[in-house]
Amino acid sequence: MDDDYEIVMSPLCREVTRDGSTVEILIYRGEHDDEWILEVVDEYGGSTVWDDPFPMEKFALDEAMRVIEEEGITAFMRPPKNKLN
């Protein structure tokens, strides 16, 4: 049995910049899965992943863009926490 789990990245993945901030929209699925996962990674490395998968990769992209347009790109921003020494 092969223990490697291949991830298929959608060609719809992209970076989006608004108001001086950039996020990376990642849309992916397992090689044997039918549904797509949506993840948005901010410029600090913070990640937002949707709980429910999407039946089509375009639906995932549409959802990410809807949030950016309606709530602003800062809806995805998770600035790093300051560490106390």
N, C-alpha and C positions, 0 to 999 in steps of 0.2 A: 504494500500500500504506500502511495506517495503522500508524504506529510506536508509537502509544499502547497500553500494556498495561494493561488495566483489572483492578483487584483487586476481588474480591467478598468482603466481610466477612460473616461468619456472624452471625446474630442471637443466637447463643449466647456471643459475646464478653462478658466481664464482668471486674469487679474483684473480688478476693477478699482479705479481711483476716483474718489469724489472728495472735494473740499480738502485736498492735501493728504488724505489718508487712503491707504491701499489695502485691499483684502484679496485673498486668493480663494476662488470658488472651485472646490474639488467635488467632482461627481464620479462615483466609482461603484463597482459591484464585484462580487466574487465571480470567478470564471464560470461557475455553474448556476449562478443566481439569476433570477429574472428581474429583480427590482434594484433600483439605484439608490445609493446613499448620498446625501448632501452634507457637505462639511464646508464651513467657511473659516479660514484661518486669517487672523488679523496680523498686522505688521509687528506685533510683539510675540507672535507665536501662539497666541490664545486661539482656541478652537471651539466652534459652535457646530454641533452635529444634531441634525433633526432626528427625533425619536422614530418617526415612521418613514419607511422607504417610499420611493416614488416608482410607479409602474413604467415611466418613460423618463429618460434623461432630460428631455426638454422641459418636463414639468418641474424637475428639480431646479434647473437654471431659472425658469420663470419665477419660482418661489423665492430664490435668493435675490433676484432683481426686484421683485415686488417689495421685499423688506427694505432693500436699499433705497428704493424710490419713495416708499411711504414713511419709513421710520428714520431714514438717513443711515449712512455708512457707519456712524458711531454706534449704532445698535449692536455691532459686532466687536467693538473695541474692548479689550480686556487688558488695560495697562498692567505691566508687571508690578507686583507688590514689592515695596521696599523691604529689604532684609536688614534687621538690626544686628549689629556685630556684637 
